[in-house]
Each structure stands twice: as C-alpha cells, then as structure tokens.
Amino acid sequence: MAREAEPERIAPRKHILSFASVGAVSVAVLLWLGISGPGFLGYGTSLLWGAVPHNDRPFYEVQVQPGDHTIRRKSDQVVTARLLGFQTGRVRVFAKFQSSSKWEEAMMRPQPGSPAFEFLFAGVPEAFDYYVDAAGVRSKQFRMSV
C-alpha cells in the first residue's frame, strides 16, 4: 500500500509550501526584531545574538543625582532619581549609615512638574551608602560622605 501511494497524496505541495512560508516569515520577523525592533522587544531579541556587539547602556536604568557626593555634617541633601525605559509609581531609596549594619528603606516622592522622584535626607549626621530601586531595577550604589 505504501508503495502505491504517491508523495503528493501524503504531503501535498501546498502544505509543504505553506509551512515553509510560515517558517521564512518567522525567521524574517526574528531578524527584524533583533536588528531594529521597537522597544524592549528589539532589546531582548538582540541579546540572543552572540556575535552582535551589545550596547553598554542597559535598556532599563535608574539614574540618580547627585551620586557620590560630599556634604557638611547636619546639612540636608536631596536625592533625585530618573527612570529610563520604564515607568512605575513606587520608587524606593535604601540607605545604610556608617554606624548601622542595616539598610533603611523609604519611599521617594514624585517631583512636581517632572517625571523624576526625590527624597530629602535631612540633617545628615554621618556618611552613608545609598541606592534607588524602582520596579526591581536597581541603581548603582553611591556614597554620601560627610
């Protein structure tokens, strides 16, 4: 029976061509996403290519000002955070003072008239390390010297 069956009856040419077309379109879409795709889709797909050089700058980033900085003892310091590549309403600053072994956490407030967030360290008594976290994206760790 198998010898009598024609290949066209078992696997019609139009079925083979349709599967091949779907495969070719899928490869073309994947290449487009990797080369010039929009937003996080293009960024994530481009990370799949081992030979393509990756951009040094991450797609999601929290930029913090003033970063590493020196202030006078008992003075106030405003820390601002800008979110690049994403948005969230919950931004937290973590600080560990020199005399403490625990990280303290506080919510940052949205800056009026700006997409940035801010937090005021009031009357800073000693040096501390700090970083900002927003939706699981963490900034670099900075040092505020006194």
C-alpha positions in Angstrom: 0.0 0.0 0.0 2.8 2.5 0.9 4.5 1.7 -2.5 1.3 2.6 -4.3 0.7 5.9 -2.5 2.0 9.0 -4.3 4.0 11.5 -2.3 1.6 14.3 -3.4 -1.3 12.5 -1.7 0.6 12.1 1.6 2.2 15.5 1.7 0.6 17.9 -0.8 2.9 20.5 -2.2 0.7 23.4 -0.9 1.0 22.1 2.7 4.8 22.0 2.4 4.9 25.5 0.8 2.6 26.9 3.5 4.8 25.5 6.3 8.0 26.7 4.6 6.4 30.2 4.1 5.4 30.4 7.8 9.0 29.4 8.7 10.5 32.0 6.4 8.3 34.8 7.7 9.1 33.8 11.3 12.8 34.0 10.6 12.4 37.4 8.9 10.4 38.7 11.9 13.0 37.4 14.3 15.8 39.1 12.3 13.9 42.3 12.2 13.3 42.3 15.9 17.0 41.6 16.6 18.2 44.3 14.2 15.8 47.2 14.6 12.8 46.1 16.5 10.9 48.6 18.7 11.4 49.0 22.5 12.0 46.1 24.8 11.2 43.5 22.1 14.1 44.6 20.0 16.4 44.9 23.0 15.5 41.5 24.3 15.8 39.8 20.9 19.2 41.5 20.2 20.5 39.9 23.4 20.0 36.5 21.8 22.7 37.1 19.1 26.1 36.2 20.4 28.1 37.8 17.6 26.3 41.2 17.7 28.0 43.7 20.0 25.7 44.7 22.8 25.1 48.3 23.8 26.9 49.1 27.1 23.9 51.0 28.3 21.1 48.9 29.8 17.6 49.3 28.4 16.1 49.9 31.9 18.0 52.2 34.1 17.6 54.3 37.2 19.8 57.5 37.1 20.5 59.0 40.5 21.7 62.5 41.3 24.0 63.6 43.0 25.6 60.1 43.1 28.8 60.0 45.1 28.9 63.4 46.9 30.3 65.1 50.0 28.2 67.3 52.2 28.6 69.1 55.6 27.6 67.4 58.8 23.9 68.1 59.8 23.1 69.5 56.4 20.2 68.5 54.1 20.6 66.7 50.8 18.0 66.0 48.1 18.5 62.8 46.1 16.6 62.6 42.7 16.0 59.5 40.6 15.0 59.4 36.9 13.6 56.2 35.4 14.8 55.4 31.9 12.9 52.9 29.7 10.1 52.2 32.1 7.5 53.8 34.5 6.3 53.0 38.0 4.7 54.8 40.8 6.7 53.1 43.5 10.3 54.2 43.8 12.3 53.5 47.0 15.6 54.7 48.3 17.8 52.5 50.5 20.4 53.9 52.8 22.9 52.3 55.2 24.5 54.7 57.6 28.1 54.3 58.7 27.1 53.3 62.3 24.5 50.8 61.2 24.6 47.4 59.7 21.0 47.5 58.3 19.7 49.1 55.1 16.9 51.5 55.8 14.1 52.0 53.2 12.0 55.0 52.4 9.6 55.9 49.6 10.6 58.6 47.1 8.0 61.3 46.2 7.3 62.3 42.6 8.9 65.6 41.7 6.4 68.3 40.9 6.3 69.0 37.2 8.8 66.3 36.4 8.9 62.6 35.7 11.6 62.2 38.4 11.4 61.2 42.0 13.0 62.8 45.0 13.9 62.2 48.7 15.3 64.6 51.2 17.9 63.4 53.7 17.5 65.9 56.4 20.2 66.8 59.0 22.6 64.1 57.8 24.8 63.2 60.9 27.3 60.8 59.2 28.3 59.2 56.0 26.1 56.6 54.3 25.8 54.4 51.3 22.6 54.5 49.2 20.9 53.2 46.1 17.5 53.5 44.5 15.2 50.7 43.5 12.2 51.0 41.1 10.1 48.0 40.0 13.1 45.7 40.5 15.5 47.9 38.6 18.3 48.9 40.9 20.7 51.9 40.5 24.4 51.7 41.3 25.3 52.1 44.9 26.6 55.5 45.9 28.4 57.0 48.9 27.4 60.3 50.6 30.4 61.4 52.6 30.3 63.9 55.5 
